[in-house]
Amino acid sequence: MARQSYIEANYKQLAKETAWGKGEYINNLAYLYGYTGEKTNEFASILQKNYNRIFASNDAGKAFNEINKLTNN
């Protein structure tokens, strides 16, 4: 629930940072998904490579579902 709430509350900033491939919001989301330290960069890379898949619908709920699929959660 915390992950989905975080994505919904910070959707626009997450979309921007995902396009850049880094940022504070991405780091915080990575932490919520259990990615810490060097794994944070891996998480950001996964999201950046799949930007269109995650954010194409402009819907936070769909973004949450796509991120879960990509991270096997």
HUKA-V897158 format. One record per residue. RES is the residue in three letters. PHI is phi as a letter, one per 20 degrees, with the letter a starting at -180 (none if undefined). PSI is psi in whole degrees, -180 to 180 (* if undefined). OMEGA is omega in whole degrees, 0 to 359 (999 if undefined). Layout:
RES_PHI_PSI_OMEGA + RES_PHI_PSI_OMEGA
//
This chain:
MET_none_-37_180 + ALA_f_-39_180 + ARG_f_-50_182 + GLN_f_-43_179 + SER_f_-42_180 + TYR_f_-44_179 + ILE_f_-44_180 + GLU_f_-43_183 + ALA_f_-26_187 + ASN_c_25_188 + TYR_g_-51_183 + LYS_f_-43_180 + GLN_f_-38_177 + LEU_f_-39_178 + ALA_f_-44_179 + LYS_f_-48_183 + GLU_f_-33_177 + THR_f_-41_177 + ALA_f_-37_179 + TRP_f_-28_181 + GLY_n_12_179 + LYS_a_165_176 + GLY_q_166_184 + GLU_f_-42_181 + TYR_f_-40_176 + ILE_f_-43_179 + ASN_f_-42_179 + ASN_f_-40_178 + LEU_f_-40_177 + ALA_g_-43_179 + TYR_g_-43_179 + LEU_f_-26_178 + TYR_e_3_176 + GLY_n_13_177 + TYR_e_117_180 + THR_c_164_179 + GLY_l_-131_182 + GLU_f_-24_180 + LYS_f_-20_178 + THR_f_-41_178 + ASN_f_-37_177 + GLU_f_-44_178 + PHE_f_-48_180 + ALA_f_-39_179 + SER_f_-42_177 + ILE_g_-46_180 + LEU_f_-45_182 + GLN_f_-43_180 + LYS_f_-23_182 + ASN_d_26_184 + TYR_g_-51_183 + ASN_f_-40_179 + ARG_f_-39_183 + ILE_f_-44_191 + PHE_d_2_184 + ALA_g_-37_184 + SER_e_-8_182 + ASN_l_43_183 + ASP_c_119_184 + ALA_f_-37_179 + GLY_f_-42_178 + LYS_f_-37_177 + ALA_f_-44_178 + PHE_g_-47_180 + ASN_f_-42_180 + GLU_f_-42_179 + ILE_f_-40_178 + ASN_f_-42_179 + LYS_f_-44_183 + LEU_f_-29_182 + THR_d_8_180 + ASN_l_41_178 + ASN_d_*_999
//
